Amino acid sequence: MRYFKLLAVLTGILFVASCSNKQKVKLLSDADVLHNNEDQLTQVIIYDVFTPPVASRIYGYTALASYEAMRYADPKYNSIITQLNGFGKPPEPQKGKEYNFALAATKAFFTVAHKITFSIDTLKKYENKVFAMYKDNLDDSTYARSVDFGEKIGKLVLKRAMVDNYPQTRGKPKYLGENSPAKWRPTPPDYMDGVEFCWGTMKSFAIDSSGQFSPPPPPPYSEDKNSVYVKQYTDVYNTTKGLTKEQIVVAKFWDDNPFVIQHNGHLMFADKKITPGGHWIGITAIACKKTNANGVKTAQAYALTSIALYDAFICCWEVKYKYSYARPVTNINEKLDHNWLPLLQTPPFPEYTAGHSTISAAAAGTLTHLFGDNFEFQDTSDLRYIGMQRHFKSFKLAAEETAMSRYYGGIHYLNSSLMGANQGKQIAEFIWEKLKLTN
């Protein structure tokens, strides 16, 4: 009996010793934590199959919440949301008190994410690991204070999100277009209804209104073979029949369709991929990592890029449903070739202007201001999803290639791609000047 008592005591001593000698989880850098947060959010956006406009809203609110907490780590950085539409004044940390602002930024980020995404359990599993890392490395009061501060910022941002017209437009009737000439209607192969036809009514972040940078109307309908209308869909048809290997690669690389339905006989399955906005969030991460940007600079880059993406989607969608312009596949199937399908699957919303062109130009303009005009980078944003990567000598050249990709893919007319790109450039410049930012 005495033997077993002694053994129990020794076991207890060893257990306590092992616990006391347990190594702490190494604290990641502020920038690494923010990058990991964004990556986790992207995975949830892909899994939950959010549409491109809705994804931009998720990126926007979460990034703004993160930045407003993180900026206090460097007094040179000012509030962004106080210069935007309808956010109000953010809370401030207590003077003379210790904070970990990356922890606060993480709490703010996920406080918002929980309310505007679906797969909350997935987020919580990730968060628990992050918060455990900070608990291992911070005293209790600093930890609690930082978490509380981040939660307050997150709730302020959510208050604005509840009145941006997103909740108010859920449950609207389906948009099925119309059968009159030149007007959009559901396209093959799946004939889905129009996505987010109310998005032009969303409350923007920085721009004054969704119609602020409206391009001229698209070419009017005509059956004259010499008209611009006929020439534009004939041009798409002829171009897609003679694509080079490089043009096919460009089209597929920038596809970024988050929900492509594949058909194999009677079977149907969907490929989930990154959204157009998510692609540019990935490029933002690449730029930050290449320049060794610290936590505040990283948070700022995500926030500003997200603002540009969100406002660009609003402007573009206002134009799309204002004109409700028919896609190339509609005209080509009816006028030239009944069996023709584009290289890329046509997204379910009107054609004019090209959404990816618009948001890419807006994001590229913002990133150019932040990191320079001749910033070379290897775009690996899509590598884990489609196994492709490309090299670019600047953000603007990447955006220009994006515009052409929609034309090569057969889902947009060249004019629509170029008009969208011009709209996006204007949005980026307006936002930069409004926020009084300097390089």
N, C-alpha and C positions, 0 to 999 in steps of 0.2 A: 504494500500500500504506500509506504514511504517513497518507494521507487517511483510510483506513478505520480505522486504529488510533486516530487522533484522534477520529473519530466515535464509536468504541466507548467511549473514555474519557469523553467528554462525556455519552453515553447513561447510563453507569454513575453519573456524578455526579448527573445529573438524577433517576435512579431513587432513589438514596439520599436526596436532598433531598426528593423527594415522600413517601418513607416517613417521614422525620423530621418532616415538616410535616403528616402525617396527623392529622386532628382526632380527639380522643377521643370515644367515645360518651358523651353526657351522662348522668350518674347520676340515675336517677329517685328520687323520694322513697320513703321506706320504705313508706308507706301504698300508694302506687301499685304498687309491686312486689308487695305482698301481694294487692292487688285483682286484678292481672293473673294471679297464680298461681291464685287461686280461679277466675277466669274460664276459664283454660285447663283446669283440672280439670273444670269443669262441661261443657265441650265434649267431653271424653273420656268422661265419664259418659253423656252423651247418645249419643255415637257407639257406645259399647260396649253400650248398652241395658241398663244395670243397673236392677234393680227398685227401687222406692222404698225399701224397708227396707235393701237392700244399699247404695244410694247414700248413705243416712244414715250408714252405717258408714264409708264412704270419706271423707265430709266430716268425720266426727268425729275419726278418727285423724290425718288430715293437719292439721286445724286445731289440734289439741292439740300436735302436734309443732312446728308453726310458732310457736305462742304460747310454748311453753317455752323456745325459743331467743330469741324477740323480747323477752320480758319483761325481760331483763337490760339493755335500753337505758334502763329507768326503774326505779330501786330501789323505787318505791312499789308495784309489782306483784309479787305472790307467785305461787308455783307453784300450778297447778290440779291437775295429775295426782297430787300427793302427797295430795290430799283426795278422790281418786276411788278406785274399787275395783280393786286389784291392779296398779298401775303401778310402784310402787317409787320410789326417790329418783333424780331426774334428775342428770346430770353438771353441773358448774359451770365457768365459764370461769376461766382462770388469772388470778390477781390481778396487777395491774400490766401486763398485756399488752393490746395493742390488738386490738379485734374490730369487725367490721361485723355487727351482729346481724340485720339484714335479710337479709344474705347467708346467715348461719347458719340463719335461719328458712326461707329458700328451700331450702337443702340438706336440712334436716330434713323439710320438707314433701314434697319429691320423693323422698327416700329411702323414705318410707312409701308414697307414691303408686305407685312402681314395683312394689311387691309386692302391691298390692291392686286394681290396674286391669289392663287388657289392652293398650291401645294405647300401649305404652311408647315406641315410636319417635316418635310424635307429641309426647309429653312431652319427649323428649330434644332434639328440634329446637328447641322453645321454650326449654328450659333452657340450651342452648348459647349462645343469644343473651343470656340474662340473665347467665350467668356471664362471658361475654365483656365485658359492660358493667362488671362489678365488677373484672375483671382490668385494664381500661383505667384505672380510677380508684383502685385500691388498690395498696399495695406488696405484694410477693410474700409476705412473712411474714404480714401481716394477712389476706390473701386465704386462704392455706393454713390458717391457724389457725381462721378463721371457718368454712371448709368442713368441717374436721375436727370442730369442735364441733357443728355442725349434724348431721353424719352420726351422731355418737354419740347425740344425742337421738333422731334418727329410728330408730335401731336399738333403743333402749330401748322406744319406743312400739310398734314392730313385735313385740317380744318378748311384749308383752301381747296384741297382736292374734292371735297364734298360738294362744292358749289361751282365746279368748272364746266358743268353741263354734261359730264359723263354719266353720273348716276341718273340724271334727269332724262337721258335719251335711251336708256336701256328699255327693251320691250317695245321699241318702235316697230311698225309694220315692215315687212320685207320690201326691199327695192328690187323690182324685176325689170326696170327699164321700160322701153316701149318699142313698138315695131315700125315706127316711121323711119324713113331713110336717114342715114347718118347717126341715128341714135343707138346708144348702148343697149344691149340685151344680153342675157346669160350666154356664155360661150362654151364650146366643147372643150374637153370631153365630158365634163360633169355638170355644166349648166347651173352653177351655183348663183344665188342671189347676190346683189351688190353689197360689198363690205363697207360698213360704217358710213352710210350716206349722210349722216348728221355731223360728221367730224368737222366740217367747216364752221359749225356753230360752237365749237369748243372755245373756252376762255383761254386765250393765248398767254404765254409767259411774258414776252417782251414786245412783240409787234403790237400795233394799235388795233388792227382788225384783220380778219382772214382775207379780205379783199385788197389789202394794202399794196401788194405787189402783183396784182393780176396781169397776166400777159394778154396780148390781143387774142381775139377768138380764133379757133382753128379754121382751116379752109372749109367753106360751105359745101354742102352736098351738090354734086353735079354728076350727070351721066355722060357729059362731053369727054371723049377720050383724051382731049388735049387739056382738060382742066387739071388744076392742082390736086383736086380731090381724087380723081382717078389715078393720076400719076403717082400719088403717095402710096396707095396700096399695091399698085403694079410694081413699084420700086421695091417694096418689102418682099413681094412674091419672088421677083427675079433675083434679088440679093440672097435670099435664104436658100435658093436652089443652087447657088454657086459659092457657098461659104468656104473660106480657107480653113486649114486646121487651126491656125492662130485665132481666127474669128470665133470658131466653135469653142475654143478654150476660154476666150474672153467672156462669151455669153454664159457659159456654164459656171465660171468662177464667180460671177456677180449675180447669179440667179437669186440666191437668198430668199427663195420662196419657202415660208415656214411650214407649209402643208401641201406637198405635192402628192396627189393621188395617183398611184401606179395601177395600171390595168394589165392583167394577165389572164386572158380568156374571161371566165366568169368571176375570177377573183379580183378583189380590190384591196390595196393596202396603201398606207401613207408613209412618206418619208418626212420626218421632222428635221428641220434645219434652222440655222440662225436667221433672224430677220434682217432686212436692210439696215435698220438702226443698230441692231446688235453687231453687225459687221463693223460699223464705224466706232462703236464702243470698243471693239477688239483692237482696232487701229489706234485708238486713243491710248489703250494700255501699252501697245507696242512702243509708241512714241515716248510715253512716260518712262518706261523701263530702259529704253535706249539712252535717254538723257539722265538717267538716275535721279529723276524728279523725287523730291521729298513728299511727305504725306500731304502737305497743304497744296503744293503745286499739282499733285495727282488728283486730289479732290476737286480742285478748281477746273482742271482739264475735263474731268468727267462731267461736272456740272455745266460748263459752258457748251460742250459738245451736245449734251442732252437737251439743253435749251434750244439750240439751233435745230436739232432733229425734230423736236416736238412742234415748234412753231412752223417749220417747213412742211410737216405733214398737214397741219391745219390749213395753211395757204394752198397747198397742192390739192387737198380734198375739196376745198371750196370750189376750185376751178373744175375738178373732175365732175362733180355733180351739178355744177352750173350749166355745163355744156352737154354732159352725158353722151360723150362722143363714142362712136362705135369702134371696136377693136379691129385690127387688120384681119383677123381670122373671119370675122363676120362678113366683111366686104369681099374677101378673096374667095370664101366658100360660095357666096351668092353670085359673084360676077366672073370669077376666073377658074376656080378649081374646087369642086365640091369636096374632094378628099384631102385637101391640103391641111396640114397642121404645122404650127410653128415649132422651132427647135425647143423652145421653153414652153412650159404650160402657162397659158394665159391666166393671169390673176383675175379674180372675180370683182372687178370694178371698172368704171369707165376709163377710156384711153388717155384723154388730154387733160393735164400734161403728165409726163412720166414721173411717177413718184420717186423711184430710186434715183433718177437724175437730180431731182429737186433736193432731196434730203442729203445726197452725197455732196453736192456743191456747197450746201449750207455747212455741213460738217467739215469739209475740206477747207473752206474759207476760215472757219474758226480755228482749226488746228494749225493752219498756216500762220495766223496771227500769234498763236501760242508758241510754236516751235520753229518757225522760219519757212522761207519760200522754197528752199532747195533741200528739203529734209528727205533723205533717202531712207527707205525702210523695206524690209521683207515682210509682206503681208501674209502672216500665218493664221489669221483670224478664223479661217474656214478649214484649216488643216485637219482637225479632228472630226469634222462633219462630212467633208467631201474629198479629203485627201489631196487638196490642191493648195498651192501657194504661189504668189507672184511678187516680183520686185518692182518697186516704183521709185522714181527719182524725186517725186514731190507728191503732196496730198492732192494738189490740183490736177496733176496728170492722172492720178488714180480716179478722181471724180470724172474726168473727161472720158476715161476708158469705161467707166460705169455707164455713162450716157450712151455710148456707142453699143454697149453690150445689150441693151434693150432692143435696139434696132436689129443687131445681128440675130438676136433670139426670136425675132419675128413677132414680138408682142407690142411694139410701139413703132410709130412712124418717126422718121428722123427729125422732123420739125418739132414733134412733141418732146423728144429727148432734149433737144437744144433749148427749147423754150423753158422746160423745167429746170435745166441747169442754170439758165440766166436768172430765173426766179430765186433759186437757192443761193446764188452769189449775192443777190440784193439783200436777202434775209440775213445772211451772215454779217455783211457790212453794217446793216442797220443795228443789229444786236451789239456788235462790238463798239460802235459809236455811242449807243444809248447807255451802255454800262460804263462808258468812259475808261475803257481798259487800255493799257499800254503794253507793248511787247517787252 
